[in-house]
């Protein structure tokens, strides 16, 4: 019986391939970091050669120790992005990632055309320059030759599936992000497509995330060392697959995937819309289910920025001790009292996403004084990120009732300090899955159900997901953080207009 499942995730900062058994056990993996290309302010592109090399190395290393004839199939996930494909099947230029903000004017045009309320009621989200429609309109207006030559617009994940199978397909969760998809009817919204003069055949067909998109074939699959004819599952966005892999398979559960960005989702059996139009409503990976929440700003990315700019000494120390630089910084920050001596960080380096949608907003420290050290600043970033996540969780609870539990996954969950800070700030116990970086595991669940190894997602989750410890909030810290959270929210409202003023200078 073929029971091995290959998964591939092209994330914000790295490409990771991982092989699982049908019981959810990881038996091989390899991750390859890559850099996002930013030729101008607001630009964030992924170069094809960089992506191609990372995929080849990650997949090759992850399957070199297994018998590939035992592969039952594979599934792909990826960060949000837009790829323009020519009639010859080749990529036209670089892939625009979600962080690319060049389409700000086009986002304003979209909102002016239909209005915020109608767009939200149809598409389940506010307009943002990161969504594919805004980027397509940018091509229409500024790179008309590329737009005219585009046969298909695909997400990054769908581009990889196309290269593996030759099929142009997407999933309902990815389509939900496009601003061209009706999340309630789960159909492409023809009124929007026609209004913005997009050809219907430029968009891929939509299939369930766990359905089989096609089978491996051609030069790319051969380069990766994959047997021809291996089933490839349609797959989903990395935030959604990470939520699934962490255990989001039932209502009244909130999952927080902490990575370069935080993603927070809560599951429901019908779409739950926000009267303030702040939270995203997505079709979920499980048919007949929706999620509310969405991706946030550079939470973990702000820590990465801090390490890059200010932690040379800690990098050297970490190298000498054979540990992660984050472990060194966590130790230092754990010696700082809760609240970082009244230092508050706003970790919005490249704009605010869910639930405020302010692309012009930038990061800042509030209350910085001579008593503060690098450890204070590092801890303050952790706390500011947790404040932001709490604000989103509270919005979700107001819409559909308080969640029974919060599950924390992603690379950020590896930090015991950051996990405790989140529990203290949320005022709720946090449950950790054994597989913290669950994006690839979520893809494995999609593959296992799609290939018929399990009858449904509940059965697959029961067999493949193993839960770990529960982290309880510290009551003393919780009280201290409550006052700081209120101050954070107050100044968050003040700093928004200041960021817009700076952006206009």
C-alpha positions in Angstrom: 0.0 0.0 0.0 1.3 3.4 -0.9 1.1 5.5 2.3 3.7 8.3 2.0 2.6 11.9 1.5 4.9 14.5 0.0 4.1 18.1 0.9 5.7 21.4 -0.4 5.2 24.8 1.1 6.6 28.0 -0.6 6.3 30.4 2.4 7.2 34.0 2.9 10.8 33.4 3.7 11.6 29.7 2.9 10.5 26.7 0.9 10.0 23.5 2.9 9.3 20.0 1.6 8.3 17.3 4.1 7.3 13.6 3.8 4.6 12.2 6.1 3.2 8.7 6.7 -0.5 8.4 6.5 -0.6 8.5 10.3 0.9 12.0 10.3 4.5 11.0 11.2 7.1 13.2 9.6 9.9 11.0 8.2 11.9 13.5 6.1 12.0 17.2 5.6 14.3 19.9 4.2 13.9 23.7 4.2 15.6 26.2 1.9 15.5 29.9 2.9 15.2 32.5 0.2 15.2 36.3 -0.1 12.3 38.4 -1.5 13.5 40.8 -4.2 12.6 44.5 -3.5 13.9 46.7 -6.3 11.9 49.7 -5.1 10.1 50.7 -1.9 6.8 48.8 -1.7 7.9 46.1 -4.1 8.2 42.5 -3.0 8.9 40.0 -5.7 9.9 36.3 -5.8 12.4 35.6 -8.6 11.6 32.4 -10.6 15.1 31.2 -10.5 15.3 31.6 -6.7 12.0 29.8 -6.3 12.9 27.0 -8.7 16.2 26.3 -7.0 14.7 26.3 -3.6 11.9 23.8 -4.7 14.4 21.5 -6.4 16.7 21.4 -3.3 13.9 21.1 -0.7 12.1 18.3 -2.6 15.3 16.5 -3.6 16.7 16.4 -0.1 13.4 15.4 1.5 12.9 12.4 -0.8 16.5 11.2 -1.2 16.1 8.7 1.7 12.7 7.3 0.8 11.4 4.9 -1.8 9.4 7.2 -4.1 7.4 4.3 -5.4 5.6 4.4 -2.0 4.4 8.0 -2.5 0.6 8.0 -2.5 0.5 11.6 -3.6 1.6 15.2 -2.8 0.1 18.5 -1.9 1.3 22.1 -2.2 0.8 25.2 -0.1 2.2 28.7 -0.5 2.1 32.3 0.6 -0.3 34.6 -1.2 1.0 36.0 -4.4 0.2 36.6 -8.1 1.9 34.8 -11.1 1.2 35.9 -14.7 1.4 33.0 -17.1 1.8 33.4 -20.9 0.2 31.3 -23.6 3.3 29.2 -23.8 3.0 28.3 -20.1 5.9 30.3 -19.0 6.0 32.8 -16.2 5.9 36.5 -17.3 8.3 38.2 -15.0 8.6 37.7 -11.2 5.9 36.6 -8.9 4.4 39.4 -6.8 4.1 38.3 -3.2 1.4 39.4 -0.8 3.8 42.0 0.7 4.0 43.9 -2.6 2.2 47.2 -2.2 2.7 48.9 -5.5 -1.0 48.6 -6.4 -2.3 51.1 -3.7 -3.9 53.3 -6.3 -5.6 50.4 -7.9 -7.0 49.3 -4.6 -8.5 52.7 -4.2 -10.0 52.5 -7.6 -11.6 49.1 -6.8 -13.2 50.5 -3.6 -14.4 53.6 -5.5 -16.0 51.5 -8.1 -18.2 49.3 -5.9 -17.9 50.7 -2.4 -16.6 49.0 0.8 -19.8 47.4 1.8 -20.6 45.7 -1.4 -17.1 44.4 -1.8 -17.1 43.0 1.7 -20.5 41.5 1.4 -19.5 39.7 -1.8 -15.8 39.0 -1.3 -15.6 38.8 2.5 -12.7 41.3 2.9 -11.7 44.9 2.5 -9.8 46.1 -0.5 -6.0 45.9 -0.1 -3.1 46.3 -2.6 -2.0 42.8 -1.6 -5.0 41.1 -3.2 -4.7 39.7 -6.8 -7.3 42.0 -8.4 -5.4 45.1 -7.4 -2.2 43.7 -8.8 -3.9 42.7 -12.0 -5.2 46.2 -12.4 -1.7 47.5 -11.9 -0.6 45.4 -14.8 -3.5 46.7 -16.9 -2.5 50.3 -16.2 1.3 50.2 -16.0 2.4 47.0 -17.8 -0.3 46.6 -20.4 1.9 44.4 -22.6 2.3 41.9 -19.8 -1.4 41.9 -19.1 -2.3 41.4 -22.7 0.1 38.5 -22.9 -1.2 36.8 -19.8 -3.2 33.6 -20.5 -3.7 32.8 -16.8 -3.4 34.6 -13.5 -2.4 32.1 -10.8 -1.5 32.2 -7.1 2.0 31.1 -6.3 0.7 27.7 -5.1 -1.4 27.2 -8.2 1.7 28.1 -10.4 3.6 25.3 -8.7 0.7 22.9 -9.1 0.6 23.9 -12.8 4.3 23.1 -13.2 3.8 19.7 -11.6 0.6 18.7 -13.5 0.0 21.1 -16.5 -3.4 21.9 -15.0 -4.7 25.4 -14.3 -6.7 25.0 -11.0 -7.2 26.8 -7.7 -9.0 26.1 -4.4 -11.9 28.1 -2.8 -9.7 29.5 -0.1 -7.2 31.0 -2.6 -10.0 32.2 -4.8 -11.5 33.9 -1.7 -8.5 36.2 -1.5 -8.7 37.4 -5.1 -11.5 40.1 -4.8 -13.1 38.3 -7.7 -14.8 35.5 -5.9 -18.2 35.3 -4.1 -17.4 33.6 -0.8 -21.1 32.8 -0.1 -22.0 31.3 -3.4 -18.5 30.0 -4.1 -18.4 31.2 -7.6 -16.4 33.7 -9.6 -18.2 37.1 -9.3 -19.0 37.9 -12.9 -20.0 41.5 -12.2 -16.6 42.3 -10.8 -14.8 40.4 -13.6 -16.7 42.3 -16.3 -16.3 45.7 -14.6 -12.6 45.4 -14.5 -12.3 44.0 -18.0 -10.7 40.7 -17.0 -11.1 37.8 -19.4 -12.9 34.9 -17.8 -10.4 32.4 -19.2 -7.6 34.3 -17.4 -8.8 32.8 -14.2 -8.4 29.1 -13.2 -11.2 26.6 -12.5 -12.0 26.2 -8.8 -11.9 22.7 -7.1 -12.1 21.5 -3.5 -8.7 21.9 -1.9 -8.5 18.1 -1.2 -9.4 17.1 -4.8 -6.8 15.7 -7.2 -5.6 18.5 -9.5 -3.7 16.1 -11.8 -0.7 13.9 -11.9 3.0 14.7 -12.1 4.4 14.9 -15.6 7.0 16.7 -17.7 10.4 18.2 -17.1 9.8 19.9 -13.8 8.6 16.7 -12.1 11.5 14.8 -13.5 13.9 17.4 -12.2 12.4 17.0 -8.7 12.9 13.2 -8.9 9.2 12.5 -8.7 7.7 9.4 -10.3 5.5 10.3 -13.3 1.8 9.9 -12.6 2.0 10.8 -8.9 -1.4 12.4 -7.8 -1.1 16.1 -6.9 -3.8 17.6 -4.6 -5.1 21.1 -5.4 -3.9 22.4 -2.0 -4.4 25.7 -0.2 -2.9 28.9 1.2 -0.2 28.3 3.8 -2.2 30.1 6.5 -5.2 27.9 5.9 -3.2 24.6 5.7 -1.3 25.7 8.8 -4.6 26.1 10.6 -5.8 22.7 9.4 -2.6 21.0 10.5 -2.9 22.6 13.9 -6.3 21.2 14.4 -8.9 23.6 13.1 -11.5 21.0 12.1 -14.5 22.1 14.3 -16.4 25.2 15.4 -15.6 27.4 18.4 -11.9 26.7 18.1 -9.4 29.5 17.3 -6.1 28.7 15.7 -3.2 31.2 15.8 -0.4 30.3 13.4 2.6 32.4 14.4 5.2 32.8 11.7 6.7 35.7 9.7 3.1 36.9 10.0 0.5 35.8 12.4 -2.7 34.2 10.9 -5.8 33.8 13.1 -8.8 31.8 12.0 -12.0 30.6 13.6 -14.2 28.0 11.9 -17.9 28.1 11.3 -20.6 26.2 9.3 -21.7 29.4 7.5 -20.0 32.6 6.6 -19.8 35.1 9.5 -19.4 38.6 8.3 -18.0 41.5 10.4 -20.3 44.6 10.6 -17.1 46.7 10.7 -15.7 44.9 7.6 -12.4 44.2 9.4 -12.1 40.4 9.5 -11.7 38.2 6.5 -14.3 35.6 5.6 -12.8 32.7 3.6 -14.1 29.5 2.2 -12.2 26.9 4.2 -10.3 23.9 3.1 -13.1 21.6 4.5 -16.1 21.7 2.2 -19.2 23.3 3.7 -17.0 25.3 6.2 -15.9 28.9 6.4 -13.3 30.7 8.5 -13.2 34.2 9.9 -10.0 36.0 10.8 -7.1 36.5 8.5 -3.4 37.3 8.1 -1.9 40.0 10.2 1.3 42.1 9.8 4.9 41.4 10.3 4.8 39.9 13.8 7.5 37.3 13.6 8.9 39.3 10.8 9.5 42.2 13.2 11.6 39.9 15.4 13.6 38.8 12.2 14.2 42.5 11.4 15.3 43.1 15.0 17.8 40.2 14.8 19.1 41.4 11.5 19.7 44.9 12.7 20.7 44.7 16.3 21.8 41.2 17.3 25.3 40.7 15.9 26.7 39.9 19.3 23.9 37.4 20.0 24.4 35.7 16.6 28.1 35.2 17.5 27.2 33.8 20.9 24.6 31.5 19.4 27.1 30.2 16.9 29.6 29.5 19.7 27.0 27.7 21.8 25.4 25.8 18.8 21.9 27.2 19.5 19.5 29.6 17.8 20.0 33.3 18.1 16.3 33.5 19.2 17.1 31.2 22.1 19.8 33.6 23.3 17.5 36.6 22.9 14.6 34.8 24.6 16.8 34.1 27.6 17.7 37.8 27.8 14.1 38.9 27.4 12.9 36.5 30.1 14.8 38.6 32.6 12.7 41.6 31.7 9.5 42.0 33.7 6.1 41.7 32.0 5.3 44.9 30.2 9.0 45.7 29.3 9.0 48.6 31.8 6.2 50.4 30.0 7.8 50.0 26.5 5.2 49.2 23.8 6.0 48.1 20.3 3.8 48.3 17.2 5.2 45.6 14.9 3.6 46.9 11.6 6.7 47.2 9.5 5.0 46.8 6.1 1.4 47.9 6.9 -1.4 46.6 9.0 -3.6 43.8 7.8 -6.5 42.1 9.6 -8.6 43.7 11.1 -7.6 47.3 10.4 -6.3 47.2 6.8 -4.0 50.2 6.8 -1.2 49.6 4.3 0.5 52.9 5.1 0.9 52.1 8.8 4.5 51.5 9.9 6.1 50.2 13.1 7.1 52.2 16.1 8.2 52.0 19.8 6.2 54.0 22.4 7.8 55.0 25.7 11.4 54.3 24.8 13.7 55.6 27.5 17.4 55.3 28.7 16.5 52.4 31.0 15.5 50.2 28.0 18.0 47.7 26.5 17.9 45.4 23.5 16.2 42.8 25.7 13.4 45.2 26.5 12.9 46.0 22.8 12.9 42.4 21.9 10.3 41.5 24.6 8.2 44.5 23.7 8.0 43.3 20.1 6.7 39.9 21.4 4.2 41.7 23.6 3.1 44.1 20.9 2.5 41.2 18.5 0.4 39.4 21.1 -1.6 42.6 21.7 -2.4 42.7 18.0 -3.5 39.1 17.9 -5.7 39.6 21.0 -7.5 42.5 19.3 -8.3 40.3 16.4 -9.4 37.4 18.6 -11.7 39.7 20.5 -13.3 40.8 17.3 -13.9 37.2 16.3 -15.4 36.4 19.7 -17.8 39.3 19.4 -19.1 38.0 16.1 -19.6 34.3 16.9 -19.1 33.7 20.7 -16.0 33.0 22.8 -13.8 30.3 21.5 -13.5 27.2 23.7 -9.7 27.0 23.1 -6.9 28.7 21.4 -4.4 26.5 19.5 -1.0 28.0 18.8 1.2 26.7 16.0 3.9 27.9 13.7 7.5 28.8 14.2 6.6 31.4 16.9 5.2 28.6 19.1 8.7 27.2 19.5 9.4 30.1 21.9 8.3 29.1 25.4 8.6 32.8 26.4 6.4 34.1 23.5 3.9 31.3 24.2 3.6 32.3 27.8 3.3 36.0 26.9 0.4 35.2 24.5 -1.3 33.1 27.2 -0.9 36.0 29.7 -2.1 38.7 27.3 -5.0 36.6 25.9 -6.1 35.6 29.4 -6.8 32.1 28.1 -5.0 28.7 28.1 -3.1 28.0 25.0 -2.9 24.5 23.6 0.2 23.4 21.6 0.1 20.7 18.9 3.1 18.4 18.9 3.8 19.5 15.3 4.2 23.2 15.8 5.1 24.1 12.2 1.9 22.6 10.9 1.6 24.0 7.4 3.0 20.9 5.7 1.0 18.6 8.0 -2.2 20.4 7.0 -1.3 19.7 3.3 -0.7 16.1 4.3 -4.3 16.0 5.7 -5.6 17.3 2.5 -3.8 14.7 0.6 -4.8 11.9 2.9 -8.5 12.7 2.5 -8.3 13.5 -1.2 -6.6 10.2 -1.9 -9.2 8.2 0.1 -6.9 7.2 3.0 -9.5 8.6 5.4 -13.2 9.1 4.9 -13.3 12.8 6.2 -11.3 15.5 7.8 -12.4 14.6 11.4 -11.1 11.1 11.0 -7.9 12.3 9.4 -7.3 14.8 12.1 -7.9 12.2 14.8 -5.3 9.9 13.3 -2.7 12.4 12.1 -2.7 15.4 14.6 -1.2 14.9 18.1 -1.7 17.6 20.7 0.9 18.6 23.2 0.9 20.6 26.5 -1.4 23.4 27.6 0.1 26.7 28.7 -1.9 28.5 31.4 -1.9 32.3 31.9 0.1 33.8 34.8 -2.5 35.7 36.8 0.0 38.4 38.0 1.2 39.1 34.5 -2.3 39.0 33.1 -3.4 41.9 35.3 -0.3 43.9 34.3 -0.9 43.3 30.6 -4.5 44.3 30.8 -3.5 47.9 31.5 -0.9 47.9 28.8 -3.3 46.4 26.3 -5.7 49.3 26.8 -2.9 51.7 26.3 -1.8 49.8 23.2 -5.3 50.1 21.7 -5.6 53.8 22.5 -2.3 54.7 20.8 -2.9 52.3 18.0 -5.8 54.5 17.0 -3.6 57.6 17.3 -0.6 56.3 15.3 -2.7 55.4 12.2 -3.2 59.0 11.0 0.5 59.7 11.8 1.5 56.9 9.5 -0.7 58.2 6.7 0.8 61.7 7.1 4.3 60.2 6.8 3.3 58.2 3.7 2.1 61.4 2.0 5.3 63.3 2.6 
